[in-house]
Amino acid sequence: MQFINAIYLIVESYEIDEVGDKIHTEDNRKVLAHISSVKQSEFYQAHASGFKPEIAFVLRSFEYKGEDSLRYNDKKYKVIRSYNKGDGNVELICTGAVNNVSAT
């Protein structure tokens, strides 16, 4: 397994400005990952629950801090499931975020 694909884990936060408006901010953190496809059984189980998994990312466990979304190739993805593989890696099953609606 090669960790050669740059992905950006996104930490989203909200701040209140001086007039009380909610301001959305994103902090991106670059990590290297291995890209794999979603397993067929995983796809059908998720689809039955209303999710549409598209892609799986494998990265080192110590680099993942529970982020809910990420960016890869200028596309934003929402993490629908994380799985600690027990070998020092974590697998993130993701679905595409359409206009940031499904990622919030």
C-alpha positions as CSV (number, residue, x, y, z in Angstrom):
1,M,0.0,0.0,0.0
2,Q,1.4,3.3,-1.0
3,F,0.5,6.6,0.7
4,I,1.1,8.9,-2.3
5,N,-2.2,10.8,-2.8
6,A,-2.5,14.1,-1.1
7,I,-5.8,14.7,0.7
8,Y,-6.8,17.6,2.9
9,L,-8.7,16.8,6.1
10,I,-11.1,19.6,6.9
11,V,-11.8,20.9,10.4
12,E,-14.9,23.1,10.2
13,S,-15.7,25.7,12.8
14,Y,-18.1,28.6,13.3
15,E,-17.4,32.0,14.9
16,I,-19.7,34.8,15.8
17,D,-18.7,38.2,14.5
18,E,-19.3,41.5,16.3
19,V,-22.8,41.8,14.9
20,G,-23.8,38.3,15.9
21,D,-23.5,36.7,12.4
22,K,-22.2,33.1,12.2
23,I,-19.0,32.9,10.2
24,H,-18.0,29.5,8.8
25,T,-14.3,28.7,8.7
26,E,-12.4,25.7,7.4
27,D,-8.9,24.6,8.4
28,N,-7.3,22.1,6.0
29,R,-4.6,19.7,6.9
30,K,-2.6,17.8,4.3
31,V,-2.0,14.1,4.7
32,L,-1.0,11.4,2.3
33,A,-3.4,8.5,1.7
34,H,-3.9,5.4,-0.3
35,I,-7.1,5.5,-2.5
36,S,-9.2,2.4,-2.9
37,S,-12.7,1.6,-4.1
38,V,-15.6,0.9,-1.8
39,K,-16.2,-2.8,-1.4
40,Q,-19.3,-4.1,-3.0
41,S,-20.8,-5.4,0.3
42,E,-20.1,-2.0,1.9
43,F,-21.7,-0.2,-1.0
44,Y,-25.0,-2.1,-0.8
45,Q,-25.2,-1.9,3.0
46,A,-24.7,1.8,2.9
47,H,-27.0,2.3,0.0
48,A,-29.8,0.4,1.9
49,S,-29.3,3.0,4.7
50,G,-29.6,6.0,2.4
51,F,-25.9,6.6,1.9
52,K,-24.0,6.6,-1.4
53,P,-20.4,5.7,-0.7
54,E,-18.1,6.7,-3.6
55,I,-14.5,6.3,-2.5
56,A,-12.3,4.9,0.3
57,F,-9.2,6.5,1.6
58,V,-6.6,4.7,3.8
59,L,-4.3,6.8,6.0
60,R,-2.2,6.3,9.0
61,S,-4.3,6.2,12.2
62,F,-2.2,8.9,14.0
63,E,-3.0,11.4,11.3
64,Y,-6.8,11.1,11.5
65,K,-8.4,13.2,14.3
66,G,-12.0,12.5,13.6
67,E,-12.6,15.0,10.8
68,D,-16.0,14.9,9.2
69,S,-15.0,15.9,5.7
70,L,-12.0,16.1,3.4
71,R,-11.0,17.4,0.0
72,Y,-9.4,15.4,-2.8
73,N,-8.7,16.6,-6.3
74,D,-10.7,19.8,-5.7
75,K,-13.8,17.8,-4.7
76,K,-15.2,17.8,-1.1
77,Y,-16.2,14.5,0.5
78,K,-18.1,13.7,3.6
79,V,-16.8,10.9,5.8
80,I,-19.7,8.5,6.3
81,R,-17.7,5.8,8.2
82,S,-14.2,5.4,9.6
83,Y,-12.7,2.1,10.4
84,N,-9.6,1.4,12.4
85,K,-8.0,-1.5,10.5
86,G,-5.8,-2.6,13.4
87,D,-2.6,-2.3,11.4
88,G,-1.8,1.3,12.2
89,N,-4.1,2.5,9.4
90,V,-7.7,3.9,9.3
91,E,-10.0,3.6,6.4
92,L,-12.4,6.4,5.6
93,I,-15.5,5.6,3.5
94,C,-16.7,8.8,1.8
95,T,-19.5,10.2,-0.3
96,G,-19.3,13.3,-2.5
97,A,-20.6,16.5,-1.0
98,V,-22.9,18.4,-3.3
99,N,-22.6,22.2,-2.9
100,N,-21.4,21.6,0.6
101,V,-25.0,20.7,1.6
102,S,-24.3,17.1,2.6
103,A,-21.0,18.0,4.3
104,T,-22.5,20.3,6.9
